[in-house]
Amino acid sequence: MEGILALIPHAPAATLLLAITLATSLYDFLIDGSIRARFILHPYTVVRERQWYRLFTSTLLHGDWLHLFLNLFVYYNFAFYLEAVFYRYYTLGQPALVSSLYFTVIYVGSGILASLALVFRHRADPGYYGLGASGAIAGILFSFILLEPSVQLLVFFVPLPAWLFGLLYLVFSYVASRQQHDRVAHDAHFWGALVGALLTLALMPQAVLHRWAEFLAQ
């Protein structure tokens, strides 16, 4: 806990996005549930009524308390560290605002494009609805993996190198999205992860290539 709290001064964007997501979800749960109808991702409505704002607003809502907890747990463990890493190592010589901008572009871009993938797939289905920050958080997770491929992640109490977890995550998300036997938006996870990695590579190509050169040389 203390480690994360120490990173907050260097992670203003991560802090603000967490606060907005938490506030919006709690407002929906406890005060005014009617905002869900206006903000949720409904591909059929998005396409026909051009309500493109839902691509982002849907990432601010969650289905229930467990959904909110799981997403924010992953966010908490990676987002603050990632923005602080941008600040400390990858935007040297540039204003501190650049690291926050990079983080915001990756988070928001991953969330919006993951939502867009769902709109494309379900645009003709009036019964499909989607919500949650999973696509955006997958983007943050894969940005971290791209910059820290050799870090050990504890997955169901099993330590896995980040690069291997990332590969397994993509394979599982792709296969699950094709079979789709549950209510989880595996498409959003898959595309959010890919977009997060691609945006990180586009924003910081030298840093990514340097980290992977080090990793492959081990």
PyRosetta script that sets phi, psi and omega in degrees:
from pyrosetta import init, pose_from_sequence

init()
pose = pose_from_sequence("MEGILALIPHAPAATLLLAITLATSLYDFLIDGSIRARFILHPYTVVRERQWYRLFTSTLLHGDWLHLFLNLFVYYNFAFYLEAVFYRYYTLGQPALVSSLYFTVIYVGSGILASLALVFRHRADPGYYGLGASGAIAGILFSFILLEPSVQLLVFFVPLPAWLFGLLYLVFSYVASRQQHDRVAHDAHFWGALVGALLTLALMPQAVLHRWAEFLAQ")
pose.set_psi(1, -46.4)
pose.set_omega(1, -178.6)
pose.set_phi(2, -62.3)
pose.set_psi(2, -35.6)
pose.set_omega(2, 179.4)
pose.set_phi(3, -62.5)
pose.set_psi(3, -43.7)
pose.set_omega(3, 179.5)
pose.set_phi(4, -66.2)
pose.set_psi(4, -44.0)
pose.set_omega(4, -178.9)
pose.set_phi(5, -61.0)
pose.set_psi(5, -33.5)
pose.set_omega(5, 179.0)
pose.set_phi(6, -68.8)
pose.set_psi(6, -22.5)
pose.set_omega(6, -178.9)
pose.set_phi(7, -84.7)
pose.set_psi(7, -18.6)
pose.set_omega(7, -173.5)
pose.set_phi(8, -56.1)
pose.set_psi(8, -41.3)
pose.set_omega(8, 178.3)
pose.set_phi(9, -59.4)
pose.set_psi(9, -24.9)
pose.set_omega(9, 178.5)
pose.set_phi(10, -100.3)
pose.set_psi(10, 11.1)
pose.set_omega(10, -178.9)
pose.set_phi(11, -136.0)
pose.set_psi(11, 56.6)
pose.set_omega(11, -178.2)
pose.set_phi(12, -65.2)
pose.set_psi(12, -36.2)
pose.set_omega(12, -179.9)
pose.set_phi(13, -67.4)
pose.set_psi(13, -43.8)
pose.set_omega(13, 178.7)
pose.set_phi(14, -62.0)
pose.set_psi(14, -39.5)
pose.set_omega(14, 179.2)
pose.set_phi(15, -65.6)
pose.set_psi(15, -45.2)
pose.set_omega(15, -178.3)
pose.set_phi(16, -66.0)
pose.set_psi(16, -44.6)
pose.set_omega(16, 180.0)
pose.set_phi(17, -64.7)
pose.set_psi(17, -37.0)
pose.set_omega(17, 175.5)
pose.set_phi(18, -62.6)
pose.set_psi(18, -45.6)
pose.set_omega(18, -178.5)
pose.set_phi(19, -62.8)
pose.set_psi(19, -42.4)
pose.set_omega(19, -179.8)
pose.set_phi(20, -65.7)
pose.set_psi(20, -45.5)
pose.set_omega(20, -179.3)
pose.set_phi(21, -63.6)
pose.set_psi(21, -43.9)
pose.set_omega(21, -179.8)
pose.set_phi(22, -65.4)
pose.set_psi(22, -44.6)
pose.set_omega(22, -178.6)
pose.set_phi(23, -63.5)
pose.set_psi(23, -43.0)
pose.set_omega(23, -179.3)
pose.set_phi(24, -66.5)
pose.set_psi(24, -43.1)
pose.set_omega(24, 179.8)
pose.set_phi(25, -64.9)
pose.set_psi(25, -43.0)
pose.set_omega(25, 179.5)
pose.set_phi(26, -67.1)
pose.set_psi(26, -37.3)
pose.set_omega(26, 176.6)
pose.set_phi(27, -61.1)
pose.set_psi(27, -41.7)
pose.set_omega(27, 178.1)
pose.set_phi(28, -64.9)
pose.set_psi(28, -44.5)
pose.set_omega(28, -177.5)
pose.set_phi(29, -68.4)
pose.set_psi(29, -42.9)
pose.set_omega(29, -164.8)
pose.set_phi(30, -108.8)
pose.set_psi(30, -22.9)
pose.set_omega(30, -170.8)
pose.set_phi(31, -118.4)
pose.set_psi(31, -56.8)
pose.set_omega(31, -173.3)
pose.set_phi(32, -142.0)
pose.set_psi(32, 91.7)
pose.set_omega(32, -178.9)
pose.set_phi(33, -69.7)
pose.set_psi(33, -7.9)
pose.set_omega(33, -178.7)
pose.set_phi(34, -70.8)
pose.set_psi(34, -18.6)
pose.set_omega(34, 179.6)
pose.set_phi(35, -66.7)
pose.set_psi(35, -21.5)
pose.set_omega(35, -179.5)
pose.set_phi(36, -61.9)
pose.set_psi(36, -41.5)
pose.set_omega(36, -179.3)
pose.set_phi(37, -62.9)
pose.set_psi(37, -31.3)
pose.set_omega(37, -177.9)
pose.set_phi(38, -85.5)
pose.set_psi(38, -27.9)
pose.set_omega(38, -172.4)
pose.set_phi(39, -104.5)
pose.set_psi(39, -22.2)
pose.set_omega(39, -173.9)
pose.set_phi(40, -63.2)
pose.set_psi(40, 154.4)
pose.set_omega(40, 176.9)
pose.set_phi(41, -80.7)
pose.set_psi(41, 115.3)
pose.set_omega(41, 176.3)
pose.set_phi(42, -126.9)
pose.set_psi(42, 91.9)
pose.set_omega(42, -173.4)
pose.set_phi(43, -50.4)
pose.set_psi(43, -39.4)
pose.set_omega(43, -179.1)
pose.set_phi(44, -58.9)
pose.set_psi(44, -43.1)
pose.set_omega(44, 178.6)
pose.set_phi(45, -73.9)
pose.set_psi(45, -40.5)
pose.set_omega(45, -179.5)
pose.set_phi(46, -55.4)
pose.set_psi(46, -46.0)
pose.set_omega(46, -176.3)
pose.set_phi(47, -73.0)
pose.set_psi(47, -45.2)
pose.set_omega(47, -173.4)
pose.set_phi(48, -80.5)
pose.set_psi(48, -30.0)
pose.set_omega(48, -178.8)
pose.set_phi(49, -110.8)
pose.set_psi(49, 6.4)
pose.set_omega(49, 176.8)
pose.set_phi(50, 56.2)
pose.set_psi(50, 39.3)
pose.set_omega(50, 179.2)
pose.set_phi(51, -91.0)
pose.set_psi(51, 66.8)
pose.set_omega(51, -173.7)
pose.set_phi(52, -69.5)
pose.set_psi(52, -18.3)
pose.set_omega(52, 178.7)
pose.set_phi(53, -59.9)
pose.set_psi(53, -24.3)
pose.set_omega(53, -179.6)
pose.set_phi(54, -64.6)
pose.set_psi(54, -21.3)
pose.set_omega(54, 176.9)
pose.set_phi(55, -57.6)
pose.set_psi(55, -33.5)
pose.set_omega(55, 178.7)
pose.set_phi(56, -99.3)
pose.set_psi(56, -44.2)
pose.set_omega(56, -175.2)
pose.set_phi(57, -61.1)
pose.set_psi(57, -28.7)
pose.set_omega(57, 178.9)
pose.set_phi(58, -65.3)
pose.set_psi(58, -23.5)
pose.set_omega(58, 178.9)
pose.set_phi(59, -75.4)
pose.set_psi(59, -10.4)
pose.set_omega(59, -179.1)
pose.set_phi(60, -92.8)
pose.set_psi(60, -4.0)
pose.set_omega(60, -177.8)
pose.set_phi(61, -114.2)
pose.set_psi(61, 158.1)
pose.set_omega(61, 178.2)
pose.set_phi(62, -139.5)
pose.set_psi(62, 153.1)
pose.set_omega(62, -174.0)
pose.set_phi(63, -69.1)
pose.set_psi(63, -38.9)
pose.set_omega(63, -179.1)
pose.set_phi(64, -159.6)
pose.set_psi(64, -177.0)
pose.set_omega(64, -176.4)
pose.set_phi(65, -64.0)
pose.set_psi(65, -38.5)
pose.set_omega(65, -179.9)
pose.set_phi(66, -65.9)
pose.set_psi(66, -42.9)
pose.set_omega(66, 177.4)
pose.set_phi(67, -57.8)
pose.set_psi(67, -46.4)
pose.set_omega(67, 179.0)
pose.set_phi(68, -62.7)
pose.set_psi(68, -46.2)
pose.set_omega(68, -177.6)
pose.set_phi(69, -61.5)
pose.set_psi(69, -46.9)
pose.set_omega(69, -177.1)
pose.set_phi(70, -62.9)
pose.set_psi(70, -43.4)
pose.set_omega(70, 179.8)
pose.set_phi(71, -65.1)
pose.set_psi(71, -44.9)
pose.set_omega(71, -178.1)
pose.set_phi(72, -72.0)
pose.set_psi(72, -26.4)
pose.set_omega(72, 175.9)
pose.set_phi(73, -63.7)
pose.set_psi(73, -46.9)
pose.set_omega(73, 177.9)
pose.set_phi(74, -65.4)
pose.set_psi(74, -43.6)
pose.set_omega(74, 178.8)
pose.set_phi(75, -57.4)
pose.set_psi(75, -47.5)
pose.set_omega(75, -178.3)
pose.set_phi(76, -58.5)
pose.set_psi(76, -38.6)
pose.set_omega(76, -175.2)
pose.set_phi(77, -78.2)
pose.set_psi(77, -17.4)
pose.set_omega(77, -175.9)
pose.set_phi(78, -124.0)
pose.set_psi(78, -34.4)
pose.set_omega(78, -169.0)
pose.set_phi(79, -66.2)
pose.set_psi(79, -48.6)
pose.set_omega(79, -176.8)
pose.set_phi(80, -64.5)
pose.set_psi(80, -41.8)
pose.set_omega(80, 178.5)
pose.set_phi(81, -62.9)
pose.set_psi(81, -43.2)
pose.set_omega(81, -176.4)
pose.set_phi(82, -63.0)
pose.set_psi(82, -47.7)
pose.set_omega(82, 179.9)
pose.set_phi(83, -64.5)
pose.set_psi(83, -37.5)
pose.set_omega(83, 177.3)
pose.set_phi(84, -64.8)
pose.set_psi(84, -36.7)
pose.set_omega(84, 176.4)
pose.set_phi(85, -64.0)
pose.set_psi(85, -43.7)
pose.set_omega(85, 175.5)
pose.set_phi(86, -55.0)
pose.set_psi(86, -46.6)
pose.set_omega(86, -175.4)
pose.set_phi(87, -65.1)
pose.set_psi(87, -43.7)
pose.set_omega(87, -171.6)
pose.set_phi(88, -82.0)
pose.set_psi(88, -32.2)
pose.set_omega(88, -169.1)
pose.set_phi(89, -122.8)
pose.set_psi(89, -30.7)
pose.set_omega(89, -167.7)
pose.set_phi(90, -111.0)
pose.set_psi(90, -2.2)
pose.set_omega(90, 175.8)
pose.set_phi(91, -127.6)
pose.set_psi(91, 32.2)
pose.set_omega(91, 179.9)
pose.set_phi(92, -59.8)
pose.set_psi(92, 138.2)
pose.set_omega(92, 179.6)
pose.set_phi(93, 83.4)
pose.set_psi(93, -2.2)
pose.set_omega(93, 178.4)
pose.set_phi(94, -115.2)
pose.set_psi(94, 160.3)
pose.set_omega(94, 178.4)
pose.set_phi(95, -57.8)
pose.set_psi(95, 148.8)
pose.set_omega(95, -179.2)
pose.set_phi(96, -58.3)
pose.set_psi(96, -27.2)
pose.set_omega(96, -179.7)
pose.set_phi(97, -60.5)
pose.set_psi(97, -26.1)
pose.set_omega(97, -177.6)
pose.set_phi(98, -62.6)
pose.set_psi(98, -42.2)
pose.set_omega(98, -179.4)
pose.set_phi(99, -63.8)
pose.set_psi(99, -38.5)
pose.set_omega(99, 177.5)
pose.set_phi(100, -68.2)
pose.set_psi(100, -37.4)
pose.set_omega(100, 177.7)
pose.set_phi(101, -64.7)
pose.set_psi(101, -43.7)
pose.set_omega(101, 178.5)
pose.set_phi(102, -59.2)
pose.set_psi(102, -47.6)
pose.set_omega(102, -178.9)
pose.set_phi(103, -60.3)
pose.set_psi(103, -45.3)
pose.set_omega(103, -178.3)
pose.set_phi(104, -63.4)
pose.set_psi(104, -42.6)
pose.set_omega(104, 179.2)
pose.set_phi(105, -60.8)
pose.set_psi(105, -43.0)
pose.set_omega(105, -178.6)
pose.set_phi(106, -68.0)
pose.set_psi(106, -45.2)
pose.set_omega(106, -178.2)
pose.set_phi(107, -66.6)
pose.set_psi(107, -55.1)
pose.set_omega(107, -177.0)
pose.set_phi(108, -67.0)
pose.set_psi(108, -42.5)
pose.set_omega(108, 179.4)
pose.set_phi(109, -61.3)
pose.set_psi(109, -42.8)
pose.set_omega(109, 179.1)
pose.set_phi(110, -64.3)
pose.set_psi(110, -42.6)
pose.set_omega(110, -179.5)
pose.set_phi(111, -64.7)
pose.set_psi(111, -45.0)
pose.set_omega(111, -178.1)
pose.set_phi(112, -67.2)
pose.set_psi(112, -45.7)
pose.set_omega(112, -177.7)
pose.set_phi(113, -71.5)
pose.set_psi(113, -30.4)
pose.set_omega(113, 173.3)
pose.set_phi(114, -65.4)
pose.set_psi(114, -41.3)
pose.set_omega(114, 176.6)
pose.set_phi(115, -64.0)
pose.set_psi(115, -38.4)
pose.set_omega(115, 179.5)
pose.set_phi(116, -62.7)
pose.set_psi(116, -37.0)
pose.set_omega(116, 176.8)
pose.set_phi(117, -62.4)
pose.set_psi(117, -39.0)
pose.set_omega(117, 177.8)
pose.set_phi(118, -67.7)
pose.set_psi(118, -38.4)
pose.set_omega(118, 178.0)
pose.set_phi(119, -62.3)
pose.set_psi(119, -43.9)
pose.set_omega(119, -179.4)
pose.set_phi(120, -62.0)
pose.set_psi(120, -41.7)
pose.set_omega(120, -176.5)
pose.set_phi(121, -74.5)
pose.set_psi(121, -35.1)
pose.set_omega(121, -171.7)
pose.set_phi(122, -113.7)
pose.set_psi(122, 19.2)
pose.set_omega(122, -174.0)
pose.set_phi(123, -62.3)
pose.set_psi(123, -22.7)
pose.set_omega(123, -178.9)
pose.set_phi(124, -102.8)
pose.set_psi(124, 9.1)
pose.set_omega(124, -176.6)
pose.set_phi(125, -109.6)
pose.set_psi(125, 99.5)
pose.set_omega(125, -178.1)
pose.set_phi(126, -68.2)
pose.set_psi(126, -12.5)
pose.set_omega(126, -178.6)
pose.set_phi(127, -94.0)
pose.set_psi(127, 0.4)
pose.set_omega(127, -177.6)
pose.set_phi(128, -92.9)
pose.set_psi(128, 133.1)
pose.set_omega(128, 175.0)
pose.set_phi(129, -133.8)
pose.set_psi(129, 147.9)
pose.set_omega(129, 178.1)
pose.set_phi(130, -142.1)
pose.set_psi(130, 148.8)
pose.set_omega(130, 176.7)
pose.set_phi(131, -159.2)
pose.set_psi(131, 161.5)
pose.set_omega(131, 177.9)
pose.set_phi(132, 119.5)
pose.set_psi(132, 157.7)
pose.set_omega(132, -176.6)
pose.set_phi(133, -94.0)
pose.set_psi(133, 14.0)
pose.set_omega(133, -172.9)
pose.set_phi(134, -59.1)
pose.set_psi(134, -41.8)
pose.set_omega(134, -179.9)
pose.set_phi(135, -63.6)
pose.set_psi(135, -43.4)
pose.set_omega(135, 178.7)
pose.set_phi(136, -65.0)
pose.set_psi(136, -41.2)
pose.set_omega(136, -179.3)
pose.set_phi(137, -69.9)
pose.set_psi(137, -35.5)
pose.set_omega(137, 174.4)
pose.set_phi(138, -61.1)
pose.set_psi(138, -37.0)
pose.set_omega(138, 176.5)
pose.set_phi(139, -62.4)
pose.set_psi(139, -42.1)
pose.set_omega(139, 177.5)
pose.set_phi(140, -65.2)
pose.set_psi(140, -43.3)
pose.set_omega(140, 179.8)
pose.set_phi(141, -59.8)
pose.set_psi(141, -43.4)
pose.set_omega(141, -177.3)
pose.set_phi(142, -78.4)
pose.set_psi(142, -23.4)
pose.set_omega(142, 170.1)
pose.set_phi(143, -63.9)
pose.set_psi(143, -43.4)
pose.set_omega(143, 176.6)
pose.set_phi(144, -61.0)
pose.set_psi(144, -46.5)
pose.set_omega(144, -178.6)
pose.set_phi(145, -61.4)
pose.set_psi(145, -38.5)
pose.set_omega(145, -179.0)
pose.set_phi(146, -65.3)
pose.set_psi(146, -33.4)
pose.set_omega(146, -178.4)
pose.set_phi(147, -92.5)
pose.set_psi(147, -18.9)
pose.set_omega(147, -179.0)
pose.set_phi(148, -133.7)
pose.set_psi(148, 61.8)
pose.set_omega(148, -172.3)
pose.set_phi(149, -65.7)
pose.set_psi(149, -24.6)
pose.set_omega(149, -175.2)
pose.set_phi(150, -95.7)
pose.set_psi(150, -4.9)
pose.set_omega(150, 179.3)
pose.set_phi(151, -62.7)
pose.set_psi(151, 139.7)
pose.set_omega(151, 178.7)
pose.set_phi(152, -85.2)
pose.set_psi(152, 125.1)
pose.set_omega(152, 176.4)
pose.set_phi(153, -106.7)
pose.set_psi(153, 137.5)
pose.set_omega(153, 178.9)
pose.set_phi(154, -91.0)
pose.set_psi(154, 107.3)
pose.set_omega(154, -176.0)
pose.set_phi(155, -113.0)
pose.set_psi(155, 109.7)
pose.set_omega(155, -175.7)
pose.set_phi(156, 51.2)
pose.set_psi(156, 44.9)
pose.set_omega(156, 176.4)
pose.set_phi(157, 69.9)
pose.set_psi(157, 11.6)
pose.set_omega(157, 177.1)
pose.set_phi(158, -112.7)
pose.set_psi(158, 122.4)
pose.set_omega(158, 179.1)
pose.set_phi(159, -74.0)
pose.set_psi(159, 128.1)
pose.set_omega(159, 177.7)
pose.set_phi(160, -132.1)
pose.set_psi(160, 139.4)
pose.set_omega(160, 172.6)
pose.set_phi(161, -62.8)
pose.set_psi(161, 146.7)
pose.set_omega(161, -174.1)
pose.set_phi(162, -56.8)
pose.set_psi(162, -40.6)
pose.set_omega(162, -177.3)
pose.set_phi(163, -63.3)
pose.set_psi(163, -37.5)
pose.set_omega(163, -179.5)
pose.set_phi(164, -71.8)
pose.set_psi(164, -42.3)
pose.set_omega(164, 176.5)
pose.set_phi(165, -59.4)
pose.set_psi(165, -42.6)
pose.set_omega(165, 179.8)
pose.set_phi(166, -60.3)
pose.set_psi(166, -43.2)
pose.set_omega(166, 179.5)
pose.set_phi(167, -63.7)
pose.set_psi(167, -46.9)
pose.set_omega(167, 179.2)
pose.set_phi(168, -63.6)
pose.set_psi(168, -37.9)
pose.set_omega(168, 179.3)
pose.set_phi(169, -61.8)
pose.set_psi(169, -45.6)
pose.set_omega(169, -179.8)
pose.set_phi(170, -65.2)
pose.set_psi(170, -43.8)
pose.set_omega(170, -179.9)
pose.set_phi(171, -62.9)
pose.set_psi(171, -47.1)
pose.set_omega(171, -179.5)
pose.set_phi(172, -62.3)
pose.set_psi(172, -45.5)
pose.set_omega(172, -178.2)
pose.set_phi(173, -62.6)
pose.set_psi(173, -40.0)
pose.set_omega(173, -180.0)
pose.set_phi(174, -66.2)
pose.set_psi(174, -49.2)
pose.set_omega(174, -178.9)
pose.set_phi(175, -63.1)
pose.set_psi(175, -44.2)
pose.set_omega(175, -178.8)
pose.set_phi(176, -64.4)
pose.set_psi(176, -35.2)
pose.set_omega(176, 179.6)
pose.set_phi(177, -68.6)
pose.set_psi(177, -30.5)
pose.set_omega(177, 178.8)
pose.set_phi(178, -76.2)
pose.set_psi(178, -34.5)
pose.set_omega(178, -178.9)
pose.set_phi(179, -87.7)
pose.set_psi(179, -42.9)
pose.set_omega(179, 174.2)
pose.set_phi(180, 45.9)
pose.set_psi(180, 74.6)
pose.set_omega(180, 176.4)
pose.set_phi(181, -103.1)
pose.set_psi(181, 6.0)
pose.set_omega(181, -179.6)
pose.set_phi(182, -134.8)
pose.set_psi(182, -173.4)
pose.set_omega(182, -177.7)
pose.set_phi(183, -98.5)
pose.set_psi(183, 9.9)
pose.set_omega(183, -179.5)
pose.set_phi(184, -82.1)
pose.set_psi(184, 136.7)
pose.set_omega(184, -179.2)
pose.set_phi(185, -83.9)
pose.set_psi(185, 75.7)
pose.set_omega(185, -178.0)
pose.set_phi(186, -63.3)
pose.set_psi(186, -30.9)
pose.set_omega(186, 175.5)
pose.set_phi(187, -56.8)
pose.set_psi(187, -43.9)
pose.set_omega(187, -179.0)
pose.set_phi(188, -63.5)
pose.set_psi(188, -39.5)
pose.set_omega(188, 178.6)
pose.set_phi(189, -63.2)
pose.set_psi(189, -46.9)
pose.set_omega(189, -177.0)
pose.set_phi(190, -62.7)
pose.set_psi(190, -52.3)
pose.set_omega(190, -176.7)
pose.set_phi(191, -72.2)
pose.set_psi(191, -35.2)
pose.set_omega(191, 175.7)
pose.set_phi(192, -61.2)
pose.set_psi(192, -42.0)
pose.set_omega(192, 178.8)
pose.set_phi(193, -63.1)
pose.set_psi(193, -47.4)
pose.set_omega(193, -179.9)
pose.set_phi(194, -62.5)
pose.set_psi(194, -44.5)
pose.set_omega(194, -179.2)
pose.set_phi(195, -63.7)
pose.set_psi(195, -42.0)
pose.set_omega(195, 178.2)
pose.set_phi(196, -58.8)
pose.set_psi(196, -42.9)
pose.set_omega(196, 178.5)
pose.set_phi(197, -66.3)
pose.set_psi(197, -43.9)
pose.set_omega(197, -178.6)
pose.set_phi(198, -67.0)
pose.set_psi(198, -39.2)
pose.set_omega(198, 178.1)
pose.set_phi(199, -66.2)
pose.set_psi(199, -38.6)
pose.set_omega(199, 177.5)
pose.set_phi(200, -63.3)
pose.set_psi(200, -43.2)
pose.set_omega(200, 178.0)
pose.set_phi(201, -64.0)
pose.set_psi(201, -38.8)
pose.set_omega(201, -179.6)
pose.set_phi(202, -69.7)
pose.set_psi(202, -37.6)
pose.set_omega(202, -176.9)
pose.set_phi(203, -80.2)
pose.set_psi(203, -35.0)
pose.set_omega(203, -174.6)
pose.set_phi(204, -134.9)
pose.set_psi(204, 59.7)
pose.set_omega(204, -175.0)
pose.set_phi(205, -60.4)
pose.set_psi(205, -42.0)
pose.set_omega(205, -177.9)
pose.set_phi(206, -65.1)
pose.set_psi(206, -40.6)
pose.set_omega(206, 179.9)
pose.set_phi(207, -64.0)
pose.set_psi(207, -43.7)
pose.set_omega(207, -179.1)
pose.set_phi(208, -64.8)
pose.set_psi(208, -47.1)
pose.set_omega(208, -179.2)
pose.set_phi(209, -63.0)
pose.set_psi(209, -38.4)
pose.set_omega(209, 179.1)
pose.set_phi(210, -64.9)
pose.set_psi(210, -44.2)
pose.set_omega(210, -178.4)
pose.set_phi(211, -65.9)
pose.set_psi(211, -38.9)
pose.set_omega(211, -179.4)
pose.set_phi(212, -74.9)
pose.set_psi(212, -31.0)
pose.set_omega(212, 174.0)
pose.set_phi(213, -63.4)
pose.set_psi(213, -42.2)
pose.set_omega(213, 176.3)
pose.set_phi(214, -63.0)
pose.set_psi(214, -44.1)
pose.set_omega(214, -178.0)
pose.set_phi(215, -63.2)
pose.set_psi(215, -45.9)
pose.set_omega(215, -177.9)
pose.set_phi(216, -70.5)
pose.set_psi(216, -21.4)
pose.set_omega(216, -179.8)
pose.set_phi(217, -83.6)
pose.set_psi(217, -9.1)
pose.set_omega(217, -178.6)
pose.set_phi(218, -68.0)
pose.dump_pdb("model.pdb")
